[in-house]
Amino acid sequence: MNNILQIPMNELIPAEWNYKTDGTPEQITKLAESIKHDNSAGVLAVRKVEGNYEVIDGNHRLKAIQQIGWESVPCEDFGWISKAEAILISRRRNFQWFEDDTVKFAQLFKDFVLPDISIEEMEKFMPETREELENLEKLLVFDWDQFQRKGKDEDDELVTIKFALTPKELKLWQLWSETVSKNTPDADDTQIFILALLKAMKIKHADSAVIIRS
């Protein structure tokens, strides 16, 4: 088992080979706010190099911690490993092994997060933008049951939307449907459609599809 050490900041150096993008100053500041909010940066991964410790996982957090002004940070020491091993460890630790269940997270967001923490506060330290958080909130308040009530109420009319798609566009829709269904097996066509709309909300024009409401 690797040692967990509290290493002084002046003994840590970033990995010059780090393949992740640098991140904008705004992103680093937001990450710093996240670390301050939790009073935790997690555990960085390092390897021994001549005279210092090289950060092999946590280079963005290193920048954010420097911005905060901490004197030391907990690190997992992998010892005198090769650069090749360090690169592969970095890759595995940064890789997203499992996809999110968007609908399940939305339910947690609604039931436990929003009652305690406002979107205005979350946008300071969460990785999502304010628009993405608001889109998630809109997903929560969408009335999925309205599509099950046709005929129960005279004012409750089901709307049918038809698309005219090229074969290429149909293929894109099928790929999207497969992706959503894989992550959320219980999602029906309506949920898949709404998720697609929310994902595309930043797009100003949708010229590729003809939508006819009846």
Residue pairs with C-beta under 8 A, 6 or more apart in sequence:
2 76
2 77
2 78
2 79
3 76
3 77
4 43
4 74
4 75
4 76
4 77
5 74
5 75
5 77
6 72
6 73
6 74
6 75
7 46
7 53
7 72
7 73
7 74
7 75
7 77
8 71
8 72
9 65
9 66
9 70
9 71
9 72
9 73
11 52
11 53
12 44
12 46
12 52
12 53
12 54
12 55
12 62
12 73
12 75
13 49
13 52
13 53
13 54
13 55
14 54
14 55
14 59
14 62
14 63
15 54
15 55
15 56
15 59
15 86
15 90
17 83
17 87
18 59
18 90
19 87
19 90
20 59
20 60
20 94
23 31
23 60
23 63
27 60
28 60
28 63
28 64
28 67
29 64
29 67
30 124
30 125
30 127
31 60
31 61
31 63
31 64
32 64
32 65
32 67
32 68
33 124
33 125
34 64
34 125
34 126
34 127
35 41
35 61
35 64
35 65
35 68
36 68
36 125
37 124
37 125
41 58
41 61
41 64
41 65
41 70
41 73
41 74
42 58
42 61
42 74
43 58
43 74
43 75
43 76
44 55
44 57
44 58
44 61
44 62
44 73
44 74
44 75
44 76
45 55
45 56
45 57
45 58
45 75
45 76
45 78
45 89
45 90
45 93
46 53
46 54
46 55
46 56
46 75
46 76
46 77
46 78
47 53
47 54
47 56
47 77
47 78
47 79
47 80
47 81
47 85
47 86
48 54
48 77
48 79
48 80
53 75
53 77
54 86
55 62
55 75
56 78
56 86
56 87
56 89
56 90
57 89
57 90
57 93
57 94
58 75
61 73
62 73
65 73
78 85
78 86
78 89
81 89
99 182
99 183
100 183
101 183
101 184
102 139
102 183
102 184
102 195
103 139
103 184
103 186
103 187
103 191
104 184
105 136
106 136
106 139
106 140
107 140
109 136
109 137
109 140
110 137
110 140
113 122
114 137
114 140
119 130
119 133
119 134
119 137
122 128
122 133
123 129
123 130
123 133
126 133
128 136
131 201
131 202
135 198
135 201
138 198
139 194
139 195
139 198
142 194
144 190
144 191
146 156
146 158
147 158
147 190
149 156
150 156
150 157
150 158
159 213
159 214
160 213
160 214
161 193
161 211
161 212
161 213
162 211
162 212
162 214
163 173
163 209
163 210
163 211
164 209
164 210
164 212
165 173
165 208
165 209
166 208
169 208
169 209
173 196
176 192
176 196
177 189
177 192
180 187
180 191
180 192
180 195
181 187
181 192
184 191
187 195
200 206
